[in-house]
């Protein structure tokens, strides 16, 4: 990672609900490894057993020494950190468990932004699986395949972000009848018992209610492939 990437990651972690100041020490060690040097960096790299306040002092002195100007909004920092964590998980530089715990923090810190909401839904489903052996959002998720499932979600997240796929595209469903991605609509259906009329989601193209929703990994992959075709890309 570059100096800017390392530093942006630290600032993003600070924007989350909890930040361990020992990460500032690790940051200093990593910056020194990149070949940057200053007296304050060397001091910070050795502050394993001191207070957060003292680490903070030398962190900001090091930032000044390096002439770094991190003029990023909290939203930008969180977005950068989410991509960094997901890519690290994909490269096996951090564990799936750690990456998933960070993504859950990101969901909360972002105000449940649509970009990250899939990780909240997976977390909810894991609780349901433990106590009720059922899921609300992800039919293919089990306790046994949870690590592989989360890793695939990380890969999908990185691809969707790389392609800048807009929200309306990400929220499309796949119709099993007409075989198209579409924005679903509501449709009234009738039956011979109460409630006699009820509402279902239906295909925005052919009206069929045989839909696969955008929480399904196969549907997400279709959305990615469609976006690639529209962008003139065959692979990333």
VOKE-954190 format. One record per residue (C-alpha): residue number from 1; x, y, z. Coordinates in steps of 0.25 Angstrom, whole numbers, plus 5000, padded with zeros to 4 digits. Last residue first. Layout:
BEGIN
> NUM,X,Y,Z
...
This chain:
BEGIN
> 236,4951,4975,4940
> 235,4945,4966,4929
> 234,4937,4968,4916
> 233,4935,4983,4917
> 232,4928,4992,4907
> 231,4921,4999,4918
> 230,4907,4994,4915
> 229,4913,4980,4914
> 228,4920,4982,4928
> 227,4907,4987,4934
> 226,4900,4975,4929
> 225,4910,4965,4934
> 224,4910,4972,4948
> 223,4895,4971,4949
> 222,4895,4957,4945
> 221,4905,4954,4956
> 220,4896,4961,4966
> 219,4885,4952,4961
> 218,4894,4940,4963
> 217,4897,4945,4977
> 216,4883,4946,4981
> 215,4880,4958,4990
> 214,4875,4965,4977
> 213,4862,4957,4977
> 212,4859,4945,4968
> 211,4845,4947,4963
> 210,4833,4938,4958
> 209,4823,4949,4960
> 208,4821,4950,4945
> 207,4816,4964,4940
> 206,4824,4963,4927
> 205,4833,4975,4928
> 204,4833,4981,4942
> 203,4833,4967,4947
> 202,4824,4966,4959
> 201,4824,4968,4974
> 200,4812,4964,4981
> 199,4799,4970,4987
> 198,4787,4963,4993
> 197,4772,4962,4990
> 196,4763,4952,4996
> 195,4770,4953,5010
> 194,4763,4945,5013
> 193,4760,4932,5005
> 192,4756,4930,4990
> 191,4769,4937,4985
> 190,4772,4949,4977
> 189,4785,4956,4973
> 188,4789,4971,4972
> 187,4802,4975,4966
> 186,4814,4983,4971
> 185,4825,4987,4961
> 184,4839,4981,4960
> 183,4851,4988,4953
> 182,4856,4978,4943
> 181,4866,4968,4939
> 180,4861,4959,4928
> 179,4858,4944,4927
> 178,4844,4946,4923
> 177,4838,4935,4933
> 176,4849,4934,4943
> 175,4849,4950,4945
> 174,4862,4955,4951
> 173,4861,4967,4960
> 172,4867,4980,4960
> 171,4872,4988,4972
> 170,4887,4989,4968
> 169,4882,4996,4955
> 168,4874,5007,4963
> 167,4886,5009,4972
> 166,4896,5012,4962
> 165,4907,5002,4957
> 164,4920,5010,4959
> 163,4927,4999,4952
> 162,4938,4998,4962
> 161,4928,4999,4973
> 160,4920,4987,4967
> 159,4932,4979,4965
> 158,4937,4981,4980
> 157,4924,4978,4986
> 156,4922,4965,4977
> 155,4936,4961,4982
> 154,4932,4964,4997
> 153,4919,4957,4995
> 152,4926,4944,4990
> 151,4935,4945,5003
> 150,4923,4946,5011
> 149,4917,4933,5005
> 148,4930,4925,5006
> 147,4930,4929,5021
> 146,4916,4926,5023
> 145,4916,4912,5016
> 144,4913,4904,5029
> 143,4904,4914,5036
> 142,4896,4914,5023
> 141,4893,4925,5013
> 140,4886,4921,4999
> 139,4873,4927,5003
> 138,4879,4941,5006
> 137,4869,4951,5011
> 136,4860,4946,5023
> 135,4867,4933,5026
> 134,4863,4921,5034
> 133,4869,4911,5045
> 132,4861,4919,5056
> 131,4872,4922,5066
> 130,4885,4921,5059
> 129,4880,4923,5045
> 128,4872,4935,5049
> 127,4885,4941,5055
> 126,4893,4938,5042
> 125,4881,4944,5034
> 124,4883,4957,5041
> 123,4898,4958,5039
> 122,4895,4954,5024
> 121,4885,4966,5023
> 120,4895,4975,5030
> 119,4906,4971,5020
> 118,4896,4973,5008
> 117,4894,4988,5013
> 116,4908,4992,5009
> 115,4905,5000,4997
> 114,4891,5003,5001
> 113,4896,5012,5012
> 112,4891,5007,5026
> 111,4895,5020,5033
> 110,4909,5020,5028
> 109,4915,5017,5042
> 108,4905,5006,5044
> 107,4908,4999,5031
> 106,4923,5002,5033
> 105,4923,4995,5046
> 104,4917,4982,5040
> 103,4928,4983,5029
> 102,4938,4983,5040
> 101,4932,4970,5046
> 100,4932,4964,5032
> 99,4947,4967,5030
> 98,4951,4962,5043
> 97,4943,4949,5041
> 96,4947,4947,5027
> 95,4962,4948,5032
> 94,4972,4958,5027
> 93,4982,4958,5016
> 92,4974,4947,5009
> 91,4975,4955,4996
> 90,4959,4955,4996
> 89,4959,4959,5010
> 88,4969,4970,5007
> 87,4961,4975,4995
> 86,4948,4975,5004
> 85,4956,4983,5015
> 84,4961,4993,5005
> 83,4948,4995,4998
> 82,4941,4998,5011
> 81,4952,5007,5016
> 80,4951,5016,5003
> 79,4936,5017,5005
> 78,4937,5020,5020
> 77,4947,5031,5016
> 76,4939,5037,5005
> 75,4926,5037,5014
> 74,4935,5044,5026
> 73,4939,5055,5016
> 72,4953,5055,5011
> 71,4964,5066,5012
> 70,4975,5057,5017
> 69,4987,5067,5015
> 68,5000,5060,5018
> 67,5013,5068,5019
> 66,5020,5056,5024
> 65,5025,5063,5036
> 64,5011,5069,5039
> 63,5005,5055,5039
> 62,5016,5050,5048
> 61,5013,5061,5058
> 60,4999,5057,5057
> 59,5002,5043,5060
> 58,5012,5047,5071
> 57,5001,5054,5079
> 56,4991,5043,5076
> 55,5000,5033,5082
> 54,5002,5041,5095
> 53,4986,5043,5096
> 52,4984,5028,5094
> 51,4993,5024,5106
> 50,5006,5017,5106
> 49,5010,5002,5104
> 48,5013,5000,5089
> 47,5019,5014,5087
> 46,5031,5009,5078
> 45,5026,5013,5064
> 44,5021,5026,5070
> 43,5036,5030,5074
> 42,5041,5026,5060
> 41,5030,5034,5053
> 40,5033,5046,5062
> 39,5048,5046,5058
> 38,5045,5045,5043
> 37,5046,5035,5032
> 36,5039,5030,5020
> 35,5044,5017,5014
> 34,5031,5009,5012
> 33,5035,5001,5024
> 32,5035,5014,5032
> 31,5021,5016,5028
> 30,5017,5002,5032
> 29,5023,5004,5046
> 28,5016,5017,5047
> 27,5003,5011,5043
> 26,5005,4999,5053
> 25,5007,5010,5064
> 24,4994,5017,5060
> 23,4987,5004,5060
> 22,4990,5003,5075
> 21,4980,5014,5076
> 20,4968,5004,5075
> 19,4957,5011,5068
> 18,4942,5009,5072
> 17,4929,5014,5065
> 16,4936,5016,5051
> 15,4942,5030,5047
> 14,4955,5026,5053
> 13,4956,5014,5044
> 12,4954,5023,5032
> 11,4966,5032,5036
> 10,4975,5020,5038
> 9,4971,5015,5024
> 8,4973,5028,5018
> 7,4987,5028,5024
> 6,4991,5014,5018
> 5,4986,5018,5005
> 4,4993,5031,5005
> 3,5006,5025,5008
> 2,5004,5014,4998
> 1,5000,5000,5000
